[in-house]
Amino acid sequence: MVDEKQTEENLEVLEQRDDIALLEEKNQVILADLQRLQADFANYRKRVNAEQSRLKDQILAEFAKEFLPVVDNLERAVSAKDASSESLEQGVRMTMKGIEELFQRLGITPIEALGQQFDPRFHEAMLQVESEEHANNEIVEELQKGYIYQDRLLRPSLVKVALNVKEVKNNE
């Protein structure tokens, strides 16, 4: 009877050892899969970073290539030895036109400010002046142009805003 009980216990122990061995084998397979996935992800991350870097370099090179004619115009204006103020002004105007055309091709647009109502999303008020001729919060002077690229603000317009005292008193 003792032998039978011990044999049964030995069989159970052997079965448990087989189960443990099977589980350890499955564990090793899962661990190997996890390590492979980690290595794949690390390689993927390296590829993405390299691609982003390549795209950034390509975009900067394209921008520089587009900007070179503007640089050429500035170099010609600076190197003109006997340039009169009129020819120098003409050279600067040509350069500005080149920049405006480049911005247009790139989708960069100036923000309309003069005569518009002040909008803090696009304008930054630098000064406020009393005026009876302009509506309250109307932009009376643009101190520095602002620009938008697609729907993204690159730089707000720096503006001078009217404070119409009559309107303010009437609203109180």
Secondary structure by P-SEA (a helix, b strand, c coil): caaaaaaaaaaaaaaaaaaaaaaaaaaaaaaaaaaaaaaaaaaaaaaaaaaaaaaaaaaaaaaaaaaaaaaaaaaaaaacccccaaaaaaaaaaaaaaaaaaaaaacbbbbbccccccccccbbbcbbbbbccccccccccccbbbbbccccccccccbbbbbcaaaaaaac
